[in-house]
């Protein structure tokens, strides 16, 4: 069922299947187009232009599958960048093998994506995890929590508050393991429906347990819990994953309620993670009027290293492209991009560490996203709104 478009002399087509209307997803097609425009302005790939073919999946796995089938069979794309939602990527993963089409995710996190590749490499080798796995993210959050919360602020306890989704199952499992190791006792573990509209009873319950900090794992929800946290003046800081908070539009989305929230990311607007980060951010803001969400950085990088892999392979043949992608060593906006090997438990997951991707911990302050961690990339100091009660921070 391989599409006939894999061998061609026309443009190199990259399909982008994304949540174009979502806070975290809107940056994906925009950043991909920006990368394609830059590559084309520099002569393309082996003389061929890159063409981005975009599909709005309306956050639906079923619509995403239909888009993927159309991308491979009708539009003859050579690779696909797809979704920040783990359920969507997991639904697409079997189709990458059936249609022999390389797919890279810019934002889905579930470890199951790469665990599946380990179990059935020959069929699922076409899937690459262009964002961090949930377990890797949790480990980076815990490392930041140890430095910022346990060491600097002498905090000792936490409640984990995560949405009930595929990506948070491994995230929470790792949180429960690494938070105590970071010096934070977990008093409770709350999983909430992504359809939750009233967070008052959840915050009431957490306040009753008197933790020093709330550790978050939220992506599909974001505006509502943040606004209600501020309205209710919950005196406990929020720290962890808040995917929507990575988008610079989130300040206006929450009418400033996000002030003081700390969130993990792979890049930030004013953080020179690599020499490529700030030029991308500035170009994105010039073109689209806002800073990208976390998935914008990764989508931008992905177009570049897919193009690099096609150039190195000298072909758009899917199997040759997979081999070239596995050998990726690319400095992107989020760090040095390398994939784990097929002999690991998470083939095609990004390598994480001081020589590859370190991650950041940012905080919203006066309408700006300020990076606090790691120290060598910090461009500000932690501070909280007056309703937050943190001993050493006041």
LINDA-V349871 format. One record per residue. N is the residue number from 1. NEAR is the number of other ideal C-beta (glycine too) atoms within 10 Angstrom. D_CENTER is the distance of its C-alpha to the mean C-alpha in Angstrom with 2 decimals. Layout:
[[N & NEAR & D_CENTER] [N & NEAR & D_CENTER]]
This chain:
[[1 & 11 & 30.83] [2 & 14 & 29.25] [3 & 18 & 29.14] [4 & 8 & 31.81] [5 & 19 & 29.47] [6 & 21 & 28.38] [7 & 9 & 31.43] [8 & 13 & 32.08] [9 & 6 & 33.39] [10 & 10 & 31.69] [11 & 17 & 28.22] [12 & 24 & 25.19] [13 & 21 & 23.22] [14 & 27 & 19.45] [15 & 26 & 18.52] [16 & 30 & 15.46] [17 & 30 & 15.00] [18 & 33 & 12.82] [19 & 24 & 13.17] [20 & 18 & 15.05] [21 & 11 & 16.50] [22 & 25 & 13.56] [23 & 19 & 12.42] [24 & 27 & 8.67] [25 & 27 & 9.75] [26 & 22 & 12.68] [27 & 33 & 11.28] [28 & 31 & 10.49] [29 & 22 & 14.26] [30 & 23 & 15.34] [31 & 31 & 13.51] [32 & 27 & 14.61] [33 & 21 & 18.09] [34 & 23 & 18.23] [35 & 26 & 17.65] [36 & 23 & 20.22] [37 & 16 & 22.64] [38 & 16 & 22.54] [39 & 19 & 23.11] [40 & 17 & 25.86] [41 & 8 & 27.46] [42 & 8 & 27.78] [43 & 10 & 29.55] [44 & 16 & 26.90] [45 & 19 & 26.62] [46 & 11 & 30.10] [47 & 7 & 31.46] [48 & 21 & 29.36] [49 & 15 & 27.23] [50 & 24 & 23.70] [51 & 17 & 23.51] [52 & 21 & 20.39] [53 & 19 & 21.21] [54 & 18 & 19.04] [55 & 22 & 19.10] [56 & 19 & 18.08] [57 & 26 & 17.46] [58 & 13 & 18.00] [59 & 19 & 15.36] [60 & 16 & 17.94] [61 & 16 & 17.82] [62 & 11 & 21.45] [63 & 15 & 20.99] [64 & 27 & 18.17] [65 & 17 & 20.65] [66 & 14 & 23.35] [67 & 27 & 21.31] [68 & 27 & 20.51] [69 & 17 & 24.23] [70 & 15 & 25.29] [71 & 29 & 23.04] [72 & 26 & 24.59] [73 & 16 & 28.10] [74 & 10 & 28.96] [75 & 15 & 26.84] [76 & 18 & 26.85] [77 & 30 & 23.44] [78 & 28 & 22.92] [79 & 29 & 19.21] [80 & 30 & 16.48] [81 & 32 & 12.87] [82 & 32 & 11.82] [83 & 31 & 9.73] [84 & 29 & 6.62] [85 & 29 & 9.35] [86 & 25 & 10.44] [87 & 18 & 14.04] [88 & 29 & 13.96] [89 & 30 & 12.80] [90 & 20 & 15.36] [91 & 18 & 17.92] [92 & 27 & 17.48] [93 & 23 & 17.59] [94 & 15 & 21.41] [95 & 21 & 21.97] [96 & 27 & 20.55] [97 & 18 & 23.53] [98 & 14 & 26.00] [99 & 21 & 25.44] [100 & 20 & 24.69] [101 & 29 & 21.78] [102 & 26 & 18.89] [103 & 27 & 15.45] [104 & 27 & 12.06] [105 & 31 & 8.81] [106 & 31 & 6.16] [107 & 33 & 3.60] [108 & 27 & 6.26] [109 & 30 & 6.90] [110 & 25 & 10.69] [111 & 25 & 12.92] [112 & 21 & 15.40] [113 & 27 & 13.92] [114 & 23 & 15.10] [115 & 15 & 17.97] [116 & 19 & 19.29] [117 & 28 & 19.53] [118 & 17 & 21.53] [119 & 10 & 23.87] [120 & 12 & 24.50] [121 & 14 & 23.61] [122 & 8 & 26.19] [123 & 16 & 24.85] [124 & 20 & 21.08] [125 & 22 & 20.80] [126 & 25 & 19.56] [127 & 28 & 16.01] [128 & 28 & 13.53] [129 & 26 & 10.18] [130 & 28 & 8.41] [131 & 29 & 5.29] [132 & 24 & 6.68] [133 & 26 & 8.96] [134 & 28 & 9.63] [135 & 22 & 12.75] [136 & 24 & 11.47] [137 & 26 & 9.27] [138 & 29 & 12.54] [139 & 20 & 14.63] [140 & 24 & 13.07] [141 & 27 & 13.49] [142 & 24 & 16.97] [143 & 19 & 17.82] [144 & 23 & 17.13] [145 & 28 & 19.02] [146 & 18 & 21.88] [147 & 16 & 22.34] [148 & 21 & 21.79] [149 & 28 & 23.01] [150 & 19 & 25.43] [151 & 12 & 26.93] [152 & 15 & 26.94] [153 & 18 & 27.48] [154 & 12 & 29.15] [155 & 24 & 27.24] [156 & 13 & 28.08] [157 & 16 & 26.69] [158 & 31 & 23.70] [159 & 22 & 22.88] [160 & 24 & 19.60] [161 & 25 & 18.55] [162 & 23 & 15.91] [163 & 23 & 15.70] [164 & 16 & 17.27] [165 & 22 & 14.78] [166 & 20 & 14.15] [167 & 31 & 10.93] [168 & 27 & 12.88] [169 & 18 & 15.95] [170 & 21 & 15.02] [171 & 29 & 13.11] [172 & 22 & 16.38] [173 & 15 & 18.59] [174 & 20 & 17.23] [175 & 31 & 17.38] [176 & 14 & 20.99] [177 & 14 & 21.76] [178 & 19 & 20.29] [179 & 25 & 20.98] [180 & 13 & 24.75] [181 & 11 & 24.54] [182 & 19 & 23.03] [183 & 17 & 26.02] [184 & 25 & 24.81] [185 & 12 & 26.74] [186 & 17 & 24.94] [187 & 14 & 27.38] [188 & 14 & 25.68] [189 & 15 & 22.71] [190 & 17 & 22.10] [191 & 14 & 20.14] [192 & 17 & 20.39] [193 & 11 & 20.34] [194 & 12 & 17.60] [195 & 9 & 20.81] [196 & 16 & 22.11] [197 & 8 & 23.69] [198 & 10 & 25.79] [199 & 21 & 24.28] [200 & 11 & 27.68] [201 & 9 & 28.89] [202 & 19 & 25.69] [203 & 20 & 25.94] [204 & 11 & 29.70] [205 & 13 & 29.28] [206 & 21 & 26.93] [207 & 15 & 29.35] [208 & 9 & 32.15] [209 & 13 & 30.63] [210 & 11 & 30.43] [211 & 23 & 27.35] [212 & 22 & 26.59] [213 & 25 & 22.88] [214 & 23 & 20.54] [215 & 28 & 17.44] [216 & 30 & 14.82] [217 & 29 & 12.30] [218 & 24 & 11.80] [219 & 29 & 9.60] [220 & 22 & 12.33] [221 & 22 & 14.70] [222 & 26 & 14.49] [223 & 16 & 17.45] [224 & 15 & 20.16] [225 & 27 & 19.66] [226 & 27 & 19.16] [227 & 17 & 22.26] [228 & 18 & 24.28] [229 & 26 & 23.47] [230 & 19 & 25.03] [231 & 12 & 27.83] [232 & 14 & 28.83] [233 & 11 & 28.55] [234 & 21 & 27.08] [235 & 14 & 28.13] [236 & 22 & 25.27] [237 & 26 & 22.19] [238 & 22 & 18.68] [239 & 26 & 16.28] [240 & 28 & 13.03] [241 & 27 & 9.82] [242 & 25 & 10.18] [243 & 28 & 7.23] [244 & 25 & 10.12] [245 & 32 & 11.52] [246 & 31 & 9.16] [247 & 24 & 11.16] [248 & 23 & 14.64] [249 & 15 & 16.32] [250 & 27 & 15.63] [251 & 19 & 18.76] [252 & 11 & 20.91] [253 & 18 & 19.29] [254 & 22 & 20.40] [255 & 11 & 23.50] [256 & 16 & 22.63] [257 & 21 & 22.28] [258 & 27 & 19.00] [259 & 18 & 21.30] [260 & 22 & 20.90] [261 & 27 & 17.63] [262 & 26 & 15.63] [263 & 27 & 11.86] [264 & 27 & 9.58] [265 & 25 & 7.32] [266 & 28 & 7.44] [267 & 32 & 9.85] [268 & 25 & 12.11] [269 & 22 & 14.90] [270 & 15 & 17.75] [271 & 21 & 16.47] [272 & 16 & 17.80] [273 & 24 & 15.51] [274 & 17 & 17.32] [275 & 9 & 20.06] [276 & 20 & 17.82] [277 & 22 & 15.40] [278 & 16 & 17.94] [279 & 13 & 19.68] [280 & 23 & 16.60] [281 & 23 & 15.89] [282 & 12 & 19.61] [283 & 16 & 19.96] [284 & 23 & 17.19] [285 & 14 & 18.86] [286 & 9 & 22.25] [287 & 12 & 21.51] [288 & 16 & 19.56] [289 & 9 & 20.69] [290 & 18 & 17.54] [291 & 23 & 14.71] [292 & 28 & 11.38] [293 & 30 & 8.32] [294 & 29 & 5.19] [295 & 31 & 4.98] [296 & 31 & 8.57] [297 & 31 & 8.67] [298 & 29 & 7.31] [299 & 33 & 9.54] [300 & 31 & 12.26] [301 & 27 & 12.28] [302 & 28 & 12.41] [303 & 26 & 15.46] [304 & 22 & 17.07] [305 & 23 & 16.84] [306 & 30 & 17.79] [307 & 22 & 20.68] [308 & 19 & 21.49] [309 & 25 & 21.67] [310 & 25 & 23.93] [311 & 15 & 26.04] [312 & 16 & 26.46] [313 & 18 & 27.22] [314 & 10 & 29.64] [315 & 17 & 28.79] [316 & 23 & 26.43] [317 & 17 & 27.82] [318 & 22 & 24.96] [319 & 15 & 26.24] [320 & 16 & 26.81] [321 & 23 & 23.37] [322 & 19 & 21.87] [323 & 14 & 24.10] [324 & 21 & 23.11] [325 & 24 & 19.34] [326 & 17 & 20.06] [327 & 12 & 21.81] [328 & 20 & 19.05] [329 & 11 & 19.38] [330 & 16 & 17.75] [331 & 15 & 17.12] [332 & 24 & 14.20] [333 & 28 & 12.77] [334 & 27 & 10.47] [335 & 26 & 13.41] [336 & 18 & 15.46] [337 & 22 & 14.03] [338 & 18 & 16.01] [339 & 23 & 15.74] [340 & 20 & 17.49] [341 & 12 & 20.82] [342 & 13 & 22.21] [343 & 8 & 24.36] [344 & 14 & 21.55] [345 & 12 & 20.31] [346 & 22 & 16.86] [347 & 23 & 17.84] [348 & 26 & 15.41] [349 & 25 & 12.67] [350 & 25 & 11.67] [351 & 17 & 14.26] [352 & 21 & 13.52] [353 & 11 & 16.35] [354 & 8 & 18.46] [355 & 10 & 19.15] [356 & 14 & 15.73] [357 & 23 & 12.54] [358 & 20 & 13.44] [359 & 23 & 10.62] [360 & 25 & 12.06] [361 & 26 & 13.38] [362 & 27 & 14.25] [363 & 25 & 16.76] [364 & 23 & 17.91] [365 & 19 & 21.50] [366 & 9 & 23.89] [367 & 11 & 21.42] [368 & 16 & 19.49] [369 & 25 & 16.32] [370 & 20 & 17.99] [371 & 22 & 16.67] [372 & 22 & 18.63] [373 & 24 & 17.37] [374 & 16 & 18.08] [375 & 9 & 21.53] [376 & 6 & 21.92] [377 & 18 & 19.13] [378 & 17 & 20.10] [379 & 15 & 21.55] [380 & 14 & 22.80] [381 & 11 & 24.09] [382 & 21 & 23.08] [383 & 16 & 24.99] [384 & 19 & 25.16] [385 & 15 & 26.89] [386 & 9 & 30.45] [387 & 13 & 29.88] [388 & 19 & 27.65] [389 & 12 & 29.96] [390 & 19 & 28.80] [391 & 9 & 31.85] [392 & 9 & 31.17] [393 & 16 & 29.01] [394 & 9 & 31.91]]
